[in-house]
Structures are given as structure tokens and as C-alpha cells.
């Protein structure tokens, strides 16, 4: 895999991972969030929505998952470059910018009805 394809693959995966916490009510896309209300132990009860702090925690974990994937792809291409705190600050902010469409869809979109 050449470096250009690997770079675009990381950007596409980062875009999907950044929006995942806001587009689904399951943690990491596959773990359902159970309701803490008493008497809601049956299967037919609706799942509760994820709280905002849980979405932020999921976003942070997914940032590191994408970072490890990018580092693995970089090591397959060639040498891995050492990064300082500036790199992680910029990529963290970029990950938050990539999460903006999902945030708008979840919290800022006007509800019908």
C-alpha cells in the first residue's frame, strides 16, 4: 500500500469513527446501553439514549484507536516518525472537527413534530 492510499484510508476511518458516537445509541456501534430505570429489565423495553459524557469518552477512545491504526499503517510503509505534543494537539482538534457533522445531527438538528 502506498503512502497516499494509506493517508486517505486513515482520513476516511477517522471521519467514520469521529461521527460514530453521535449517530448510534450503542457504545462503539455494537454494545447496547441498558436502562437503569426499575422494572425495565424486559427485552421489549426501549434502550435509553447515551449521555453526552459517554459520547465524549467514546470519542476519546476512538481517537486513540484511529491513532494506533495510523501508526500501524505508517510502520508498514516505512519508518515511524517521532511526534511531540503539538502533533497530538492538532490531530485531537482535527478529530473534533471531523465529529462536527455527527454532533449537529444529534444535538442541533430541528426535531419534527
N, C-alpha and C positions, 0 to 999 in steps of 0.2 A: 504494500500500500504506500503510495507516495505521500509526501507531507501535505500537499494541497487537499487531497481527499480526506486525510485524517483530520485536518483542521476543520473542514466543513462538517465532517461527521460529529466532531465534538461540539460545534456550534448548534447543530440540529438536536443532538441529545440534550444539551444544556437548555435549549428552548422548551423542549418537551418536559424535562424534569422540573424546570422552574415553574411551569404552569400546572403541573400535576396536583400539587396540594390544593389549588383553588378550583379545579374542575371536577373533582370527585370527593365524595364523602367517606371514602375509605383511606386509611393510612397507607401510604406508598402505593396506592392503587389497588390493593388486594386484601388488606386487613380491615374488617368492618369495625366501626365504633359502636360499642354497645351502650344502651341507655342505662343510666343509673337510677331511674325512677322505680319506686317499688311497684311490683306487680307487672312489670314489663319483661318478664323472663320468657314469654312465649315466642315462638318463631314468627307469628304473624304480626307482631308489633313493629312499627316503622323504626328504622335506625335513627339515631339522633345525629344532628349535624356536628361537624368538628368545630371545636372552638378556635378562635384566632391564634392563641398561643401554641396550640397543637399544630396549626398550619405553619407557623413560623419555625417551630422546631423541625418539622418535616422538611421545610425549605432549606434549613441549615444542613441537615443530614444529607439531602440530595446534592447540595453544593459540594460537599466533600466526596460523595460518590462519583460525581462527574469529574472532580479534580483527580481522583485516583485513576479513573478511566483515561483521562487525558494524559496523565503521567505514564501510564502503561503503553499507550499508543506512541508517545514520544520516545520511550525507551526502545520500542520495536523499530522505530525509524532510524535512530542513531543515539548519540549521547544526550543525557538528560542535563539540562541547564539548571544551575543553582538559582533559586528565586529568593528575593528578600520580601520584607513585609509589604512593600509597595505593590508588588505583583498580586498578593492575596487581597489587598485593599481594593485594587482596581477590578480584579475578577469577581470579588464579592459584590461590588456595586453593579457590575455588568450583569451578574446573575439576578440581582433585584430588578434591574431594568427589564430583563427578559421575562420576569414574573409579572410585569405590569398588566399585560392583557388578561391574564387569569384573575388578577386582583380586581380589575374593572368589571369583568364578567360576574364575579361573585358578589362584590360589595357595592359597586357604583351604578350598575345597570338598573334601570327603572323596571320595577315589577309590574306586570299587567294584572289588572283585576283587583 
